[in-house]
Amino acid sequence: MKLFEKFNITPNDISLYETAFSHTSYSNEHAVPSYERLEFLGDAVLELLMSDFLYQSNKYDEGEMTKLRSHYVCETANYEYSIKLGLNEYLKLGKGEEENGGKYRKTIVSDIFESFLGALYLDQGLDKVKEFFDKYIVPLIENHEIDFFDDYKSILQESVQTGKRSLEYKLISEEGPSHNKKFTVEVVIDGIVYGKGTSHSKKSAEQIAAKDALNKAQKGMITWEEHMK
């Protein structure tokens, strides 16, 4: 795997990494183990490393650390780590899953980040995993290269509901092949477009559109009341 050279890993047991990237659809077709057990282990390893990182920073109290950890260790964050590191390129999928865009499916791509950490832990030990984490994950957090977003849709809903305004998300375009589609969504409040978002899933595009609207409101570019006069 080019992955070993990319991340400066000298594997002791290559089969662990083969398993780490084997989706259940591939496992069923080729009678090999899937990544699910390694994902379970990697989830615990990631939570430990993230907890240690937040604790060592000496910046946050317990409540703040708990909230940040929930942002940095979740499906969305793990998906972004995988995409940034190119881990999805090593995925082994069954024929049907491959044709249906499994290499970009959020749940699968998120899972393999944890299964990879699980494999690295078993193969190299915790110190090596921490070295990997510090070198490749911490900079993404500290440099704000990944948007560990909250549920912007819920925040936007709460901010407009007091005026009993209507809020809806409209799909305005759907482009690209089935395995790599891009959806563009607009968020509309009382018939006025306030934000737009584009992503590989409609749900993610809606979140981005909601964030766009909230950002504009925060910067004073728009208010929910300006069109109500």
C-alpha positions in Angstrom: 0.0 0.0 0.0 1.2 3.5 -0.8 -0.4 4.4 2.5 2.6 3.0 4.4 5.0 5.3 2.6 2.7 8.3 2.8 2.4 8.0 6.6 5.9 6.6 7.3 4.6 3.3 8.6 6.7 0.1 8.5 4.0 -2.6 9.0 4.5 -5.7 11.1 1.2 -7.3 10.0 -0.1 -6.0 6.6 -3.3 -8.1 7.0 -4.5 -5.8 9.8 -4.6 -2.9 7.3 -6.1 -5.0 4.6 -8.9 -5.8 7.1 -9.2 -2.2 8.1 -10.2 -1.2 4.6 -12.5 -4.1 3.9 -16.2 -3.2 4.0 -18.8 -5.8 4.8 -19.9 -5.9 1.2 -16.3 -6.9 0.2 -16.0 -9.3 3.1 -19.2 -11.1 2.1 -18.0 -11.5 -1.5 -14.5 -12.6 -0.7 -15.0 -14.5 2.6 -12.5 -12.3 4.5 -13.0 -10.3 7.8 -14.5 -6.9 7.6 -13.3 -3.7 9.4 -16.1 -3.7 12.0 -14.1 -5.2 14.9 -11.2 -2.8 14.2 -13.6 0.1 14.0 -14.8 -0.8 17.5 -11.2 -0.7 18.8 -10.2 2.4 16.9 -13.2 4.3 18.3 -11.8 3.8 21.8 -8.3 4.7 20.8 -9.5 7.9 19.1 -11.5 9.0 22.1 -8.5 8.4 24.4 -6.2 10.4 22.2 -8.6 13.3 21.7 -9.4 13.4 25.4 -5.6 13.6 26.1 -5.1 16.3 23.5 -7.9 18.4 25.0 -6.7 17.9 28.6 -3.1 18.7 27.9 -4.1 22.0 26.2 -5.1 23.3 29.7 -7.6 25.6 28.0 -10.9 24.0 28.8 -13.0 22.9 31.8 -14.7 19.6 31.9 -17.9 20.7 30.2 -16.0 22.4 27.4 -13.8 19.4 26.8 -16.8 17.1 26.6 -18.5 19.4 24.1 -15.4 19.7 21.9 -14.7 16.0 22.0 -18.2 15.4 20.8 -17.4 17.6 17.8 -14.0 16.1 17.1 -15.0 12.5 17.6 -18.2 11.9 15.6 -19.2 10.6 12.1 -18.8 14.0 10.5 -15.3 14.7 11.9 -14.1 11.1 11.1 -15.4 11.5 7.6 -13.5 14.7 7.1 -10.3 13.2 8.6 -10.6 10.3 6.1 -11.1 12.5 3.1 -8.3 14.9 4.1 -5.9 11.9 4.5 -7.2 10.1 1.4 -8.1 6.9 3.3 -11.2 6.4 1.2 -9.0 5.6 -1.8 -7.9 2.4 -0.1 -11.4 1.1 0.5 -12.3 -2.4 -0.7 -15.9 -2.7 -1.5 -18.3 -5.2 -3.0 -19.3 -4.7 -6.6 -22.7 -3.2 -5.8 -21.4 -0.9 -3.1 -18.6 0.2 -5.4 -21.0 1.1 -8.2 -23.2 3.0 -5.8 -20.5 5.3 -4.6 -19.4 3.6 -1.4 -16.0 5.3 -1.6 -17.7 8.6 -0.8 -20.5 7.3 1.5 -20.2 9.2 4.7 -20.8 6.3 7.1 -18.3 4.0 5.4 -15.6 6.7 5.0 -16.1 7.7 8.7 -15.8 4.1 9.8 -12.5 3.4 8.1 -10.8 6.2 9.9 -11.5 4.4 13.2 -10.7 1.0 11.8 -7.4 2.3 10.5 -6.5 3.6 13.9 -7.4 0.2 15.4 -5.1 -1.5 12.9 -2.3 0.9 13.6 -2.7 0.4 17.3 -2.5 -3.4 17.1 0.4 -3.3 14.7 2.5 -0.5 16.1 1.3 0.3 19.6 -0.3 3.4 21.2 2.9 5.6 20.9 2.9 5.2 17.1 -0.9 6.0 16.9 -0.3 9.1 19.1 2.5 10.1 16.8 0.2 9.8 13.8 -2.6 11.6 15.6 -0.3 14.5 16.6 1.2 14.8 13.1 -1.9 14.5 10.9 -5.0 15.2 13.0 -4.0 17.8 15.5 -3.0 20.3 12.8 -6.4 19.9 11.1 -8.0 21.0 14.4 -5.6 23.8 15.3 -5.5 25.3 11.8 -9.3 25.1 11.4 -8.9 23.1 8.2 -12.0 21.1 9.0 -15.4 22.6 9.9 -16.5 20.6 12.9 -20.0 22.1 12.6 -22.8 22.0 15.1 -26.3 21.2 13.9 -26.7 24.5 12.1 -30.2 23.5 10.9 -31.4 23.3 14.5 -29.6 26.6 15.5 -31.2 28.3 12.5 -34.6 26.8 13.3 -34.4 28.1 16.9 -33.4 31.6 15.7 -36.4 32.1 13.4 -39.1 30.1 15.2 -40.1 32.9 17.6 -41.5 34.9 14.7 -43.4 31.9 13.5 -41.7 32.3 10.1 -41.7 29.5 7.5 -38.3 27.8 6.9 -37.6 25.3 4.1 -34.7 23.8 2.2 -35.0 23.6 -1.6 -32.8 21.4 -3.7 -31.9 23.5 -6.7 -29.4 21.2 -8.5 -28.0 17.7 -8.5 -24.9 17.1 -10.6 -22.3 14.4 -11.2 -22.1 10.6 -11.6 -23.9 8.4 -9.1 -20.8 7.6 -7.2 -19.8 11.3 -6.7 -22.9 13.4 -6.8 -23.0 17.1 -5.7 -26.2 18.6 -4.4 -26.9 22.3 -4.1 -29.5 23.5 -1.6 -31.0 26.9 -0.7 -32.4 27.8 2.7 -35.6 29.9 2.3 -37.3 31.9 5.1 -40.7 33.3 4.3 -39.9 33.1 0.6 -36.5 34.8 0.8 -33.3 32.9 0.0 -30.9 33.4 2.9 -28.2 30.8 2.2 -26.8 28.2 -0.1 -24.8 25.0 0.3 -23.2 22.4 -1.9 -22.0 19.0 -0.8 -22.0 15.3 -1.7 -25.2 14.6 0.3 -28.4 16.6 0.6 -28.3 16.6 4.4 -24.8 18.0 4.4 -25.8 20.6 1.8 -28.7 21.7 4.0 -26.3 22.1 7.0 -23.9 24.2 4.9 -26.8 26.4 3.6 -28.0 26.9 7.2 -24.5 27.9 8.2 -24.3 30.3 5.3 -27.5 32.0 6.5 -26.3 32.2 10.1 -22.9 33.6 9.1 -24.6 36.4 7.1 -26.8 37.2 10.1 -23.8 37.2 12.4 -21.9 39.6 10.1 -25.0 41.9 10.0 -25.5 41.3 6.3 -29.0 40.2 6.8 -31.6 39.9 9.6 -34.7 37.8 9.7 -36.7 40.9 10.4 -35.6 43.1 7.5 -38.1 41.6 5.0 -40.9 41.5 7.5 -41.5 45.2 7.7 
